[in-house]
Amino acid sequence: MFPTPFTYHRAASVADALQLLQQYGDSGKILAGGHSLLPVMKLRFAQPEHIIDITGIDELRAITITDDAVTIGALVTHHELATNPEIAVTVPLLGQMARVVGDQQVRNMGTIGGALAHADPAADYPAGMLALDATVIATGPSGTRDIPIGEFFQGFLTTALEPDEVLTAVRVPAPPSGASCAYEKLPNPASGYATVGVAVVASRASDGTLATLRIGITGSSDVAYRAHDVENALIGTAPDADSIRAAAATATDGVEMLADKHAPAAYRARVTRNLTRRAIERALA
């Protein structure tokens, strides 16, 4: 199916994109890599009258690494994150996730900003961003604001972005010293999306107990979420296989599981618990 007719605009700057968003309101949509927007346009789930292409804004392609954080421009592609040697050292979880996004064509064109703004419940990045305690940077007519990742994802394809804002970057704090990470995923064999994906970032205290543990889960529910019960059960302990298994069993408590032809709710819940256990074990190995 073809998308409905639209008018194409190529923004020369963030300010230009914001002006176009204000001008066209709800009838305008931002285009970055296109791998989130174009499929829903072809299915006519979205029918924007104006497409605002931001791919020519070079300032949104920067990766800035400091001692405290990594700031990634919205137009940085999955392939760039997967192959960047500095990312592999400073925030290896980003590289792990980026390498399993879609296929090579998607990774070449798709962007981290577009993926986060689309907020697909089966996307890979939301789990990792929650585990990394990231901050989304949005720019609007009133300036730039920081949105904590725990407040960003609000529901199915819904975020805290205002209609007249552009997601311009995401900032990831430097993980704790000695932190380790893992991302476990059961991919949909057709699309590559996560039937379930679990990201873990953990660090140990000097006595070997867990000092920090953050677990993000995607694909299981209509919005990515933190597995707080699992975290609370293990922080401050020296977990073994039995305690990790027992804690991981709570990863779906109180969560309404998605169900579709690929994974009924009960199956998705079982996979979520098993991948949570595996991700924790691999991060701590």
C-alpha positions as CSV (number, residue, x, y, z in Angstrom):
1,M,0.0,0.0,0.0
2,F,1.2,3.5,-0.8
3,P,1.0,6.4,1.7
4,T,-1.5,9.2,1.2
5,P,-0.1,12.3,-0.6
6,F,2.0,14.7,1.4
7,T,4.2,17.8,1.0
8,Y,7.9,17.3,1.6
9,H,10.0,19.9,3.5
10,R,13.7,19.7,4.1
11,A,14.8,21.5,7.3
12,A,18.1,23.2,7.2
13,S,18.4,23.5,11.0
14,V,16.7,22.6,14.3
15,A,15.2,26.1,14.3
16,D,13.9,25.5,10.8
17,A,12.3,22.2,11.8
18,L,10.6,23.8,14.8
19,Q,9.2,26.6,12.6
20,L,7.8,24.1,10.2
21,L,6.3,22.1,13.1
22,Q,4.6,25.2,14.5
23,Q,3.4,26.2,11.0
24,Y,1.8,22.8,10.2
25,G,0.8,21.6,13.7
26,D,-0.7,18.1,13.9
27,S,-0.5,17.7,10.1
28,G,3.3,17.7,10.1
29,K,5.6,14.8,11.0
30,I,9.4,14.6,11.5
31,L,11.4,12.3,9.2
32,A,14.8,11.0,10.4
33,G,15.8,7.6,9.2
34,G,12.3,6.7,8.1
35,H,12.2,3.2,9.4
36,S,9.6,4.0,12.0
37,L,7.5,6.5,10.2
38,L,7.3,5.2,6.6
39,P,6.0,1.7,7.4
40,V,3.0,3.2,9.4
41,M,2.4,5.7,6.6
42,K,2.3,2.9,4.1
43,L,-0.2,1.1,6.2
44,R,-2.1,4.4,6.6
45,F,-2.0,4.3,10.3
46,A,-0.4,7.7,10.0
47,Q,-1.4,10.2,7.2
48,P,0.6,13.4,7.7
49,E,0.0,16.1,5.2
50,H,3.5,17.5,5.6
51,I,6.8,15.6,6.1
52,I,9.7,17.6,7.7
53,D,13.0,15.9,6.8
54,I,15.7,16.6,9.4
55,T,18.4,14.4,7.9
56,G,20.4,17.4,6.6
57,I,21.0,18.8,10.1
58,D,24.6,17.8,10.8
59,E,24.6,19.0,14.4
60,L,22.3,16.1,15.2
61,R,24.9,13.5,14.1
62,A,27.4,14.2,16.8
63,I,28.6,11.8,19.6
64,T,30.2,13.7,22.5
65,I,32.0,11.7,25.2
66,T,33.1,13.2,28.5
67,D,34.1,11.8,31.8
68,D,30.5,12.1,33.1
69,A,28.3,11.2,30.2
70,V,27.9,10.2,26.5
71,T,25.6,12.5,24.5
72,I,24.3,11.0,21.2
73,G,22.7,13.2,18.5
74,A,19.3,12.1,17.4
75,L,20.5,11.3,13.8
76,V,23.2,8.9,14.9
77,T,22.4,5.6,13.2
78,H,22.3,2.2,14.7
79,H,25.3,1.2,12.6
80,E,27.3,4.0,14.0
81,L,26.5,3.0,17.5
82,A,27.2,-0.7,16.7
83,T,30.7,0.0,15.3
84,N,31.9,3.1,17.2
85,P,35.0,1.9,19.2
86,E,34.6,4.6,21.9
87,I,31.0,3.6,22.5
88,A,32.2,0.0,22.8
89,V,34.5,1.0,25.7
90,T,32.4,3.7,27.5
91,V,28.8,2.4,27.1
92,P,29.1,-1.1,25.6
93,L,25.4,-1.8,26.2
94,L,24.5,0.7,23.4
95,G,26.7,-1.2,21.0
96,Q,25.2,-4.6,22.0
97,M,21.6,-3.3,21.4
98,A,22.5,-1.5,18.1
99,R,24.0,-4.6,16.7
100,V,20.7,-6.5,17.0
101,V,18.3,-3.8,15.7
102,G,16.5,-5.0,12.5
103,D,18.8,-6.0,9.6
104,Q,21.8,-4.2,8.1
105,Q,19.7,-1.9,5.9
106,V,17.7,-0.8,8.9
107,R,20.9,-0.3,10.9
108,N,22.4,1.8,8.1
109,M,19.5,4.2,7.9
110,G,17.6,4.0,11.2
111,T,18.4,6.5,13.9
112,I,18.4,6.4,17.7
113,G,16.3,9.5,17.9
114,G,13.7,8.2,15.6
115,A,13.5,4.9,17.4
116,L,13.0,6.5,20.8
117,A,10.5,9.1,19.5
118,H,8.5,6.4,17.9
119,A,8.3,4.4,21.2
120,D,7.4,1.1,19.7
121,P,6.8,-1.3,22.6
122,A,9.0,-3.9,20.8
123,A,12.0,-1.7,20.0
124,D,15.4,-2.6,21.5
125,Y,16.6,0.8,22.8
126,P,13.9,1.5,25.5
127,A,15.1,-1.4,27.7
128,G,18.7,-0.2,27.5
129,M,17.9,3.4,28.0
130,L,16.0,2.5,31.2
131,A,18.9,0.3,32.4
132,L,21.4,3.1,31.6
133,D,19.2,5.8,33.3
134,A,19.4,8.0,30.2
135,T,18.0,11.5,29.7
136,V,16.2,12.5,26.5
137,I,16.9,16.1,25.3
138,A,14.0,17.8,23.5
139,T,14.1,21.1,21.8
140,G,11.0,23.3,21.3
141,P,9.9,26.9,20.8
142,S,10.7,27.7,24.5
143,G,14.2,26.1,24.4
144,T,15.7,22.8,25.4
145,R,14.5,20.6,28.2
146,D,15.7,17.3,29.7
147,I,13.3,14.4,30.1
148,P,14.3,11.6,32.4
149,I,13.9,8.3,30.6
150,G,11.6,7.0,33.3
151,E,9.1,9.8,32.4
152,F,9.6,9.6,28.6
153,F,7.8,6.4,27.6
154,Q,4.1,6.9,28.5
155,G,2.3,4.2,26.6
156,F,1.9,2.5,23.3
157,L,3.7,4.7,20.7
158,T,3.3,7.6,23.2
159,T,6.1,9.7,24.7
160,A,6.5,12.9,26.8
161,L,7.5,14.9,23.7
162,E,5.2,17.8,23.0
163,P,3.8,18.1,19.4
164,D,6.0,21.2,18.7
165,E,9.2,19.6,20.1
166,V,12.1,17.7,18.3
167,L,14.1,15.0,20.0
168,T,17.6,16.3,19.5
169,A,19.8,14.0,21.6
170,V,20.0,11.4,24.3
171,R,22.4,11.7,27.2
172,V,23.7,8.5,29.0
173,P,25.6,9.0,32.3
174,A,28.9,7.1,32.6
175,P,28.1,3.7,34.2
176,P,29.5,3.1,37.7
177,S,33.2,2.1,37.8
178,G,33.5,-1.6,37.1
179,A,29.9,-1.9,35.8
180,S,29.0,-4.7,33.5
181,C,26.0,-5.1,31.2
182,A,24.1,-7.5,29.0
183,Y,21.2,-7.5,26.6
184,E,19.2,-10.6,25.9
185,K,16.6,-10.7,23.2
186,L,14.1,-13.0,21.6
187,P,13.7,-11.5,18.1
188,N,10.7,-11.7,15.9
189,P,12.0,-13.9,13.0
190,A,10.3,-11.7,10.4
191,S,10.8,-8.1,11.7
192,G,13.8,-8.4,14.1
193,Y,11.8,-6.5,16.7
194,A,12.0,-7.8,20.3
195,T,9.3,-10.3,21.2
196,V,11.0,-9.7,24.5
197,G,14.3,-7.8,25.3
198,V,16.0,-7.4,28.7
199,A,18.9,-5.0,29.4
200,V,20.9,-5.2,32.6
201,V,23.5,-2.8,34.0
202,A,25.1,-3.9,37.3
203,S,28.1,-3.1,39.5
204,R,29.5,-4.8,42.6
205,A,30.7,-3.3,45.9
206,S,34.2,-4.1,47.2
207,D,32.8,-7.0,49.2
208,G,31.3,-8.7,46.1
209,T,27.7,-7.8,46.8
210,L,25.6,-6.0,44.2
211,A,25.9,-2.2,44.7
212,T,23.7,-1.2,41.7
213,L,21.4,-3.1,39.4
214,R,19.1,-1.6,36.8
215,I,16.9,-3.8,34.6
216,G,14.9,-2.5,31.6
217,I,12.4,-4.7,29.8
218,T,10.9,-4.2,26.3
219,G,8.5,-6.1,24.2
220,S,6.6,-7.6,27.1
221,S,4.1,-4.8,27.7
222,D,2.7,-1.9,25.8
223,V,5.5,0.3,27.3
224,A,9.0,-0.5,28.3
225,Y,9.5,-0.8,32.1
226,R,12.0,-1.2,34.9
227,A,11.9,-4.5,36.8
228,H,12.1,-2.9,40.2
229,D,11.1,-6.0,42.2
230,V,14.0,-8.0,40.7
231,E,16.4,-5.2,41.4
232,N,15.3,-4.7,45.0
233,A,15.6,-8.4,45.7
234,L,19.2,-8.6,44.6
235,I,20.9,-5.3,45.5
236,G,23.0,-5.7,48.6
237,T,23.3,-9.5,48.1
238,A,25.9,-11.8,46.6
239,P,23.6,-13.5,44.2
240,D,23.9,-17.1,43.2
241,A,22.0,-19.0,40.6
242,D,19.1,-19.8,42.9
243,S,18.6,-16.2,44.2
244,I,18.8,-14.9,40.6
245,R,16.2,-17.3,39.4
246,A,13.9,-16.5,42.3
247,A,14.3,-12.7,41.7
248,A,13.8,-13.0,38.0
249,A,10.5,-14.9,38.6
250,T,9.1,-11.5,39.7
251,A,10.0,-9.7,36.5
252,T,6.4,-9.9,35.2
253,D,4.5,-9.3,38.5
254,G,1.8,-6.7,38.1
255,V,2.5,-6.3,34.4
256,E,-0.1,-6.8,31.7
257,M,1.6,-8.9,29.0
258,L,1.1,-8.2,25.4
259,A,-0.4,-11.0,23.3
260,D,-0.3,-11.6,19.6
261,K,0.0,-14.4,17.0
262,H,3.8,-14.6,17.7
263,A,3.6,-14.8,21.5
264,P,0.6,-15.4,23.7
265,A,0.6,-13.6,27.0
266,A,1.6,-16.6,29.1
267,Y,4.5,-17.5,26.7
268,R,5.7,-13.9,26.7
269,A,5.7,-13.8,30.5
270,R,7.7,-17.0,30.6
271,V,10.2,-15.7,28.1
272,T,10.5,-12.4,30.0
273,R,11.4,-14.2,33.3
274,N,13.9,-16.5,31.6
275,L,15.6,-13.7,29.7
276,T,15.8,-11.6,32.8
277,R,17.6,-14.4,34.6
278,R,19.9,-14.9,31.6
279,A,20.7,-11.2,31.3
280,I,21.6,-10.9,35.0
281,E,23.7,-14.0,34.9
282,R,25.6,-12.9,31.8
283,A,26.1,-9.4,33.2
284,L,27.6,-10.8,36.4
285,A,29.6,-13.5,34.8
